[in-house]
Amino acid sequence: MKEENRLILLGRYPQQFVQDTLLPDMEENIARYGVFFPAACEVFRNCRSAENSLYFHHSYAESEIPMGQEYHHIALMEQSRLLLDSVQACRSKVLCFFTAFRIQPSPSAMRGHHENSLIQFPDGIPPMIWEELPELTPSSFSPTERQVCLF
């Protein structure tokens, strides 16, 4: 996989926030502004509660990353460098991306943008996600020195 397709995760959304805030806001935006990307919206409606999946905030996309992108490794990063001793095999798939403005499902992560994503880990959510990624709260987001990278 090309380096520019990697996805750098900055934090994970708690399930309660997803249910109470993120999903209702998304539905309101769709009702108010219409569906921006019908195919992405359909995929999202079918997988919004997929097993072994979490909602994430990710760093700037280095390239356009399509919905459905699959990854096979996970690792920690510091100062934009992979920590090679942390690399692990890990299957994951981006089920859907979300626009940053008037949040709703999107078919890709736009190059150069911080956005959100719904990612599934078919073999179970790896401990690195729970141990290294901060849980995001509505009132505060402060990126840590370490990130988790899917590649």
URCORZI-V71200 format. One record per residue. N is the residue number from 1. PSI is psi as a letter, one per 20 degrees, with the letter a starting at -180 (none if undefined). OMEGA is omega in whole degrees, 0 to 359 (none if undefined). Layout:
BEGIN
N/PSI/OMEGA
N/PSI/OMEGA
END
This chain:
BEGIN
1/p/178
2/q/181
3/h/184
4/i/177
5/i/181
6/q/180
7/p/184
8/o/183
9/p/181
10/h/181
11/r/180
12/q/180
13/p/176
14/q/183
15/h/180
16/g/177
17/g/179
18/g/183
19/g/186
20/h/188
21/g/187
22/g/182
23/g/176
24/h/178
25/g/180
26/g/179
27/h/177
28/g/178
29/g/179
30/g/180
31/g/185
32/g/188
33/i/183
34/r/180
35/p/179
36/g/185
37/n/186
38/g/181
39/g/179
40/h/180
41/h/179
42/g/177
43/g/181
44/g/181
45/h/179
46/i/186
47/j/186
48/h/179
49/k/182
50/q/178
51/q/178
52/k/178
53/q/179
54/q/175
55/p/185
56/q/166
57/p/181
58/r/182
59/a/178
60/p/176
61/p/181
62/i/177
63/r/173
64/p/180
65/p/183
66/q/171
67/q/183
68/i/178
69/p/178
70/q/178
71/q/183
72/i/181
73/q/175
74/q/179
75/r/173
76/q/175
77/q/170
78/p/179
79/l/177
80/j/179
81/p/175
82/p/173
83/n/190
84/h/180
85/i/180
86/i/183
87/p/178
88/q/171
89/p/181
90/o/177
91/p/176
92/q/180
93/p/175
94/o/180
95/h/183
96/q/170
97/r/180
98/p/177
99/q/179
100/h/180
101/p/183
102/l/189
103/p/171
104/r/185
105/q/181
106/q/182
107/i/180
108/r/170
109/p/181
110/p/179
111/p/176
112/j/183
113/q/166
114/p/179
115/a/178
116/q/181
117/q/173
118/o/185
119/p/178
120/q/177
121/n/187
122/h/181
123/j/181
124/q/180
125/p/184
126/q/179
127/h/181
128/h/179
129/g/182
130/h/187
131/h/189
132/h/182
133/p/177
134/q/174
135/p/183
136/p/176
137/q/182
138/h/186
139/i/182
140/q/171
141/o/180
142/o/180
143/q/179
144/r/180
145/h/180
146/q/174
147/r/174
148/p/184
149/p/171
150/p/178
151/none/none
END
